[in-house]
Amino acid sequence: MVGMGVERTWLKGLFHDYYVKHPVRTPYDVSRREFGHGSLKKIDARHVSFENLKELNALLQNVSPLYFSASVSEFVNPSAQPMINKGLLGSDLIYEFDADDTPTDCKLVHDSWSCTNCAASGKGRVLKCTSCSHGTALEEWVCPTCVNATKVQTSSLLNVLRNDFGFGEKECSINFSGSKGYHVHVRSSAIFSLPKSGRVELMDYLSLHEWDAASAGFVFDGKQFHCPRFSSVHGHSQRLLSALLTALESAPVDEWMILSGSSPRTLKPFLEDRSRLVHDVTSGVLPPLPGKKTEAFWNNVLGVLVSRLQLKIDRQTSGDIFKLIRVPDTLHGSTGLVAQSVPLDALPSFDPFSEAVGFSSLPHRKVFVKSCPTLRMGDFTLDSVSEKEVTVPGAVAVYLVGWGAASLR
């Protein structure tokens, strides 16, 4: 996050100009939401309310905060303090997918850590020092690869919300977070008054939190491993069986080695008659593995498939009805990117590093880069650079300055 001084003043001036040209519209009643904004921190002030969009846009243009958020809930008196005096009316469901919470190999390339206790350091997202187990300081970046991983998670969530709960385009909306991932908003009378306990239970269901094989109908009786019949199953058990059947139908031996931990010598004869395997599973039986431990084999397979199906939802965001979350189509102060609303059918092809660039027309700017891995924005790519003065497109300069990785020259 950008610090005090000329850089912050420069950014706020750019944000002012942007909001003058791009008034914000919200998908909800402004008068019933609490708002928060900040420039030194993401939330310097909260318990802010507006009568209408005109007042909201006046603040964006006059104060030009680097971060602007709204409550997931609606209130009778959104500016009242303490929270109990606001008069809760109900809440949206919010699901956040953040690249920090999504394991990707690219973190070994663009992230690094250093120990706050000893001199150890390294690449990747390591939270405890590998030498002394002390906490680490992280230098984290995002790239198209890790943001795309959050897009995959977002698409999976939308499929579950639609298939298991009937929520579609009328209830669900998406916006890029402006930085590391995506936010899914669910607005429906069916969930508006859902208590926090119900929201946590729903979140557990969506993320397969503490999934238990026996409770889901996958049971080994000492001789045979039983599973639910596909014709009568629903919910996450159906998702799991669908993934299993797909693997049985077409996954190569190499993939089954990953799923089961077994050798090709064991797997090739087992997978020889795939149609029989599919028939057995749809009939409620996980086929035995000749000469091997059937229970351990299927526990391994189910465990790997469940880990892949688990949605890496930010639990703190999803369970907090008093949470403030970025207002769609506002700027993110750490990147200069827009927290852009994305139509559901446009999500697969959406590229935030091209389509959510808030300052694409800004002239080139000279900056001094402290440290930066390879960074792509639009058609421009900045190769990895450290302690160097460079001239870059204005949008890249905004990103680097906002990220705290560069100073103006």
C-alpha positions as CSV (number, residue, x, y, z in Angstrom):
1,M,0.0,0.0,0.0
2,V,1.3,3.5,-0.9
3,G,2.6,5.6,1.9
4,M,2.4,9.3,2.7
5,G,3.8,12.1,0.5
6,V,3.9,13.0,-3.2
7,E,3.0,9.5,-4.4
8,R,-0.3,9.4,-2.4
9,T,-1.1,13.0,-3.5
10,W,-0.5,12.0,-7.2
11,L,-2.7,9.0,-6.9
12,K,-5.6,10.9,-5.2
13,G,-5.5,13.5,-8.0
14,L,-5.8,10.8,-10.6
15,F,-8.6,9.2,-8.7
16,H,-10.4,12.5,-8.5
17,D,-10.2,12.9,-12.3
18,Y,-11.4,9.3,-12.8
19,Y,-14.5,9.7,-10.6
20,V,-15.5,13.0,-12.2
21,K,-15.6,11.2,-15.6
22,H,-16.9,7.8,-14.3
23,P,-19.7,8.3,-11.7
24,V,-20.4,5.1,-9.8
25,R,-23.7,3.3,-9.8
26,T,-24.5,0.7,-7.2
27,P,-26.7,-2.4,-7.5
28,Y,-28.4,-1.7,-4.2
29,D,-30.2,1.0,-2.3
30,V,-27.4,3.5,-1.2
31,S,-29.5,4.9,1.7
32,R,-29.6,1.6,3.5
33,R,-25.9,0.7,3.4
34,E,-23.0,1.7,5.6
35,F,-19.9,2.9,3.7
36,G,-16.3,3.1,4.6
37,H,-13.3,4.7,2.9
38,G,-9.6,5.2,3.3
39,S,-6.3,6.4,1.8
40,L,-3.8,5.7,4.5
41,K,-5.6,2.5,5.4
42,K,-8.3,0.6,3.5
43,I,-10.8,1.9,6.1
44,D,-9.9,5.2,7.7
45,A,-13.5,6.1,8.3
46,R,-16.7,4.0,8.5
47,H,-20.3,4.4,9.7
48,V,-20.7,6.8,6.6
49,S,-24.1,7.0,5.0
50,F,-25.6,8.7,1.9
51,E,-29.1,9.6,1.0
52,N,-28.6,8.9,-2.6
53,L,-26.0,8.3,-5.4
54,K,-25.4,12.0,-5.9
55,E,-24.1,12.3,-2.4
56,L,-22.0,9.2,-2.8
57,N,-20.4,10.4,-6.0
58,A,-19.7,13.8,-4.4
59,L,-17.6,12.2,-1.8
60,L,-15.7,10.1,-4.4
61,Q,-14.9,13.3,-6.4
62,N,-14.2,15.6,-3.5
63,V,-12.4,13.3,-1.0
64,S,-11.1,10.9,-3.7
65,P,-10.4,7.9,-1.4
66,L,-8.0,5.2,-2.6
67,Y,-10.4,2.6,-1.2
68,F,-14.1,2.6,-1.0
69,S,-16.3,-0.1,0.6
70,A,-19.9,-0.8,1.5
71,S,-21.7,-3.1,4.0
72,V,-22.9,-6.4,2.9
73,S,-26.0,-5.6,5.1
74,E,-28.8,-3.1,4.9
75,F,-29.8,-1.1,8.0
76,V,-32.5,1.3,9.2
77,N,-29.8,3.8,10.4
78,P,-26.5,2.8,8.6
79,S,-24.5,5.6,10.2
80,A,-25.6,4.9,13.8
81,Q,-23.0,3.7,16.4
82,P,-22.5,1.2,17.9
83,M,-23.4,-1.5,15.4
84,I,-26.5,-2.7,17.5
85,N,-28.1,0.7,17.0
86,K,-28.0,0.5,13.2
87,G,-31.1,-1.7,13.0
88,L,-30.2,-4.7,10.9
89,L,-32.7,-5.4,8.1
90,G,-30.8,-8.2,6.3
91,S,-27.7,-9.2,4.4
92,D,-26.4,-10.3,1.1
93,L,-24.3,-13.4,0.8
94,I,-20.7,-12.5,-0.2
95,Y,-18.1,-15.0,-1.3
96,E,-14.5,-13.8,-1.9
97,F,-11.8,-15.7,-3.7
98,D,-8.3,-14.3,-3.2
99,A,-5.1,-15.4,-4.9
100,D,-3.4,-15.5,-1.5
101,D,-5.7,-18.3,-0.5
102,T,-5.4,-20.2,-3.8
103,P,-2.4,-22.5,-4.1
104,T,-0.5,-21.9,-7.4
105,D,3.0,-22.7,-8.6
106,C,3.5,-19.1,-9.8
107,K,3.9,-18.0,-6.2
108,L,7.4,-19.7,-6.3
109,V,8.3,-17.2,-9.0
110,H,6.8,-13.8,-8.0
111,D,6.5,-14.1,-4.2
112,S,9.3,-14.1,-1.6
113,W,9.8,-14.2,2.1
114,S,12.3,-13.0,4.7
115,C,12.6,-14.0,8.3
116,T,12.0,-11.2,10.9
117,N,14.2,-13.0,13.3
118,C,17.2,-14.3,11.4
119,A,18.7,-13.7,8.0
120,A,16.9,-16.5,6.1
121,S,14.9,-15.7,3.0
122,G,13.5,-17.5,0.0
123,K,10.9,-17.7,-2.8
124,G,7.3,-18.5,-2.4
125,R,4.6,-17.8,0.3
126,V,6.3,-19.2,3.4
127,L,4.7,-18.1,6.7
128,K,7.2,-19.6,9.1
129,C,11.0,-19.4,8.6
130,T,12.5,-22.7,7.4
131,S,15.5,-22.1,9.6
132,C,14.1,-20.9,13.0
133,S,10.3,-21.2,12.6
134,H,9.8,-17.5,13.3
135,G,7.2,-15.5,11.5
136,T,8.1,-14.1,8.1
137,A,7.6,-10.9,6.2
138,L,6.1,-11.5,2.8
139,E,6.5,-9.7,-0.5
140,E,3.4,-10.9,-2.5
141,W,2.4,-10.1,-6.1
142,V,-0.4,-11.3,-8.4
143,C,-0.2,-12.4,-12.0
144,P,-2.6,-13.6,-14.6
145,T,-2.0,-17.2,-13.5
146,C,-3.0,-16.9,-9.9
147,V,-5.9,-14.5,-10.7
148,N,-7.1,-17.0,-13.2
149,A,-7.1,-19.7,-10.5
150,T,-9.5,-17.6,-8.5
151,K,-11.7,-17.3,-11.6
152,V,-11.9,-21.1,-11.8
153,Q,-13.0,-21.1,-8.2
154,T,-15.6,-18.4,-8.9
155,S,-17.0,-20.4,-11.8
156,S,-17.2,-23.5,-9.7
157,L,-19.1,-21.6,-7.0
158,L,-21.6,-20.2,-9.5
159,N,-22.3,-23.7,-10.8
160,V,-23.0,-25.0,-7.3
161,L,-25.2,-22.0,-6.5
162,R,-27.2,-22.6,-9.6
163,N,-27.4,-26.4,-9.6
164,D,-27.8,-27.0,-5.8
165,F,-29.8,-23.8,-4.8
166,G,-31.3,-22.4,-8.0
167,F,-29.5,-19.1,-7.8
168,G,-28.9,-17.6,-11.2
169,E,-28.3,-14.4,-13.1
170,K,-31.1,-12.6,-11.2
171,E,-29.6,-13.3,-7.8
172,C,-25.9,-13.5,-8.5
173,S,-23.4,-10.9,-9.6
174,I,-19.6,-10.8,-9.9
175,N,-17.0,-8.2,-9.7
176,F,-13.2,-8.4,-10.0
177,S,-11.9,-7.3,-6.6
178,G,-9.5,-4.7,-8.2
179,S,-6.5,-6.7,-7.0
180,K,-6.2,-10.4,-6.2
181,G,-9.5,-12.1,-7.2
182,Y,-13.2,-12.0,-7.4
183,H,-16.3,-11.2,-5.3
184,V,-19.6,-13.0,-5.8
185,H,-22.7,-11.2,-4.5
186,V,-25.9,-13.1,-3.9
187,R,-29.0,-10.9,-3.4
188,S,-32.2,-12.8,-2.8
189,S,-35.1,-12.7,-0.4
190,A,-34.5,-16.4,0.3
191,I,-31.2,-15.6,2.1
192,F,-31.7,-11.9,3.1
193,S,-32.7,-12.8,6.7
194,L,-30.4,-15.9,7.1
195,P,-28.7,-15.7,10.5
196,K,-24.9,-16.0,10.8
197,S,-25.1,-19.6,11.9
198,G,-27.0,-20.5,8.7
199,R,-24.4,-18.6,6.6
200,V,-21.6,-20.5,8.2
201,E,-23.4,-23.8,7.6
202,L,-23.9,-22.8,3.9
203,M,-20.3,-21.8,3.6
204,D,-19.2,-25.2,5.1
205,Y,-21.4,-27.0,2.5
206,L,-19.9,-25.0,-0.4
207,S,-16.3,-25.5,0.7
208,L,-16.8,-29.2,1.8
209,H,-15.4,-28.0,5.2
210,E,-14.6,-31.0,7.4
211,W,-16.1,-33.4,4.8
212,D,-16.6,-36.9,6.2
213,A,-16.7,-39.9,3.9
214,A,-19.1,-42.1,6.0
215,S,-21.6,-39.3,6.5
216,A,-21.6,-38.7,2.8
217,G,-22.4,-42.4,2.1
218,F,-18.9,-43.7,1.3
219,V,-18.4,-46.7,3.6
220,F,-16.1,-49.7,3.7
221,D,-17.8,-52.6,5.5
222,G,-14.6,-54.7,5.7
223,K,-15.1,-56.5,2.4
224,Q,-16.6,-53.9,0.0
225,F,-16.5,-50.1,-0.4
226,H,-20.0,-48.7,-0.9
227,C,-20.9,-45.3,-2.3
228,P,-24.2,-43.5,-2.9
229,R,-26.1,-44.5,-6.0
230,F,-25.6,-41.8,-8.6
231,S,-29.3,-41.9,-9.5
232,S,-30.4,-40.8,-6.0
233,V,-27.5,-38.6,-4.9
234,H,-27.5,-34.8,-4.8
235,G,-25.4,-31.9,-3.5
236,H,-21.6,-32.3,-2.9
237,S,-21.9,-36.1,-3.0
238,Q,-23.2,-35.8,-6.6
239,R,-20.3,-33.4,-7.4
240,L,-17.8,-35.9,-6.0
241,L,-19.3,-38.9,-7.8
242,S,-19.4,-36.9,-11.1
243,A,-15.7,-36.1,-10.7
244,L,-15.0,-39.8,-9.9
245,L,-17.0,-41.0,-12.9
246,T,-15.2,-38.6,-15.2
247,A,-11.8,-39.9,-14.0
248,L,-12.9,-43.5,-14.5
249,E,-14.1,-42.7,-18.0
250,S,-11.2,-40.8,-19.3
251,A,-8.3,-40.0,-16.9
252,P,-5.0,-41.5,-18.0
253,V,-2.9,-43.7,-15.8
254,D,-0.6,-40.8,-14.8
255,E,-3.6,-39.0,-13.4
256,W,-4.7,-42.1,-11.5
257,M,-1.2,-42.3,-10.0
258,I,-1.8,-38.9,-8.5
259,L,-5.3,-39.7,-7.3
260,S,-4.5,-43.0,-5.7
261,G,-0.7,-43.1,-5.0
262,S,-0.6,-46.5,-6.8
263,S,1.9,-47.7,-9.4
264,P,1.2,-48.1,-13.1
265,R,1.7,-51.9,-12.6
266,T,-1.3,-51.9,-10.3
267,L,-3.4,-49.4,-12.2
268,K,-3.2,-50.7,-15.8
269,P,-5.1,-53.9,-15.2
270,F,-7.5,-52.1,-12.8
271,L,-8.4,-49.6,-15.5
272,E,-8.6,-52.1,-18.3
273,D,-12.4,-52.4,-18.3
274,R,-13.5,-48.8,-17.6
275,S,-17.1,-49.4,-18.6
276,R,-17.4,-52.1,-15.9
277,L,-15.9,-49.6,-13.3
278,V,-18.4,-46.9,-14.3
279,H,-21.3,-49.4,-14.0
280,D,-20.2,-50.5,-10.5
281,V,-19.9,-46.9,-9.2
282,T,-23.2,-45.8,-10.6
283,S,-24.7,-48.9,-8.9
284,G,-23.3,-48.0,-5.5
285,V,-20.0,-49.9,-5.3
286,L,-16.4,-48.7,-5.5
287,P,-14.7,-51.7,-7.3
288,P,-12.1,-53.7,-5.3
289,L,-8.5,-53.6,-6.3
290,P,-7.2,-57.1,-6.7
291,G,-4.4,-58.0,-4.5
292,K,-4.3,-54.5,-2.9
293,K,-5.9,-52.7,0.0
294,T,-9.2,-51.4,-1.4
295,E,-10.0,-49.2,1.5
296,A,-6.7,-47.3,1.4
297,F,-6.9,-47.0,-2.4
298,W,-10.4,-45.4,-2.4
299,N,-9.7,-43.2,0.6
300,N,-6.7,-41.7,-1.2
301,V,-8.8,-41.2,-4.4
302,L,-11.7,-39.6,-2.6
303,G,-9.4,-37.4,-0.5
304,V,-7.7,-35.9,-3.6
305,L,-10.9,-35.4,-5.4
306,V,-12.5,-33.7,-2.4
307,S,-9.4,-31.4,-2.0
308,R,-9.9,-30.4,-5.7
309,L,-13.6,-29.7,-5.3
310,Q,-13.2,-27.6,-2.1
311,L,-13.9,-24.0,-2.8
312,K,-11.2,-21.8,-1.3
313,I,-13.7,-19.3,0.1
314,D,-12.5,-16.5,2.4
315,R,-14.3,-17.6,5.5
316,Q,-13.9,-14.3,7.4
317,T,-15.6,-12.4,4.6
318,S,-18.4,-14.8,4.0
319,G,-19.4,-15.2,7.6
320,D,-19.4,-11.6,8.7
321,I,-22.7,-9.7,8.3
322,F,-21.0,-6.4,9.4
323,K,-18.3,-6.7,6.8
324,L,-17.5,-3.8,4.5
325,I,-16.5,-4.9,1.0
326,R,-15.3,-3.0,-2.1
327,V,-18.0,-1.2,-4.0
328,P,-18.3,-2.6,-7.5
329,D,-16.8,-0.4,-10.3
330,T,-14.7,1.7,-7.9
331,L,-10.9,1.9,-8.1
332,H,-8.5,-0.1,-6.0
333,G,-5.8,2.1,-4.4
334,S,-3.1,-0.6,-4.5
335,T,-3.4,-1.2,-8.2
336,G,-5.3,1.5,-10.0
337,L,-7.5,-1.3,-11.4
338,V,-11.3,-1.1,-11.4
339,A,-13.3,-3.5,-9.2
340,Q,-15.2,-4.1,-12.4
341,S,-18.6,-5.8,-12.6
342,V,-18.4,-8.8,-14.9
343,P,-21.5,-10.4,-16.5
344,L,-21.7,-14.1,-15.6
345,D,-21.4,-15.2,-19.3
346,A,-18.3,-12.9,-19.8
347,L,-16.4,-14.4,-16.8
348,P,-14.5,-17.2,-18.8
349,S,-12.8,-14.7,-21.1
350,F,-12.5,-11.7,-18.7
351,D,-8.9,-10.5,-18.4
352,P,-8.6,-7.9,-15.6
353,F,-5.1,-6.9,-16.6
354,S,-6.6,-5.6,-19.9
355,E,-10.3,-5.0,-19.3
356,A,-10.2,-3.5,-15.7
357,V,-7.3,-1.0,-16.3
358,G,-8.6,2.3,-14.9
359,F,-5.8,4.5,-16.4
360,S,-5.2,3.0,-19.8
361,S,-5.0,6.5,-21.4
362,L,-2.6,8.0,-18.9
363,P,0.8,9.1,-20.5
364,H,4.0,7.3,-19.8
365,R,5.7,8.1,-16.5
366,K,9.2,7.7,-15.1
367,V,9.4,5.8,-11.8
368,F,12.1,4.2,-9.7
369,V,11.3,0.6,-9.1
370,K,12.5,-1.0,-5.8
371,S,11.7,-4.5,-6.9
372,C,9.2,-6.0,-9.3
373,P,8.7,-9.4,-10.9
374,T,7.5,-9.6,-14.5
375,L,4.3,-7.5,-14.8
376,R,1.9,-7.5,-17.7
377,M,-0.8,-4.9,-18.3
378,G,-2.6,-4.8,-21.6
379,D,-0.1,-5.2,-24.4
380,F,2.8,-4.0,-22.2
381,T,5.1,-6.3,-20.3
382,L,7.7,-5.0,-17.7
383,D,10.4,-7.6,-17.2
384,S,11.6,-8.3,-13.7
385,V,13.5,-5.3,-12.4
386,S,15.1,-4.2,-9.2
387,E,16.5,-0.8,-8.0
388,K,16.2,0.8,-11.4
389,E,14.6,3.9,-13.0
390,V,12.3,3.0,-15.9
391,T,9.7,4.7,-18.1
392,V,6.4,2.8,-18.2
393,P,2.8,3.4,-19.3
394,G,0.8,5.5,-16.9
395,A,-1.4,2.6,-15.7
396,V,1.7,0.5,-14.9
397,A,3.2,3.5,-13.0
398,V,0.0,3.7,-11.0
399,Y,0.1,0.0,-10.2
400,L,3.7,0.0,-9.1
401,V,3.3,3.2,-7.0
402,G,0.0,1.9,-5.4
403,W,1.6,-1.4,-4.6
404,G,4.4,0.4,-2.8
405,A,7.0,-1.0,-5.2
406,A,8.0,2.3,-6.9
407,S,8.4,6.0,-6.4
408,L,7.8,8.9,-8.8
409,R,10.7,10.5,-10.7
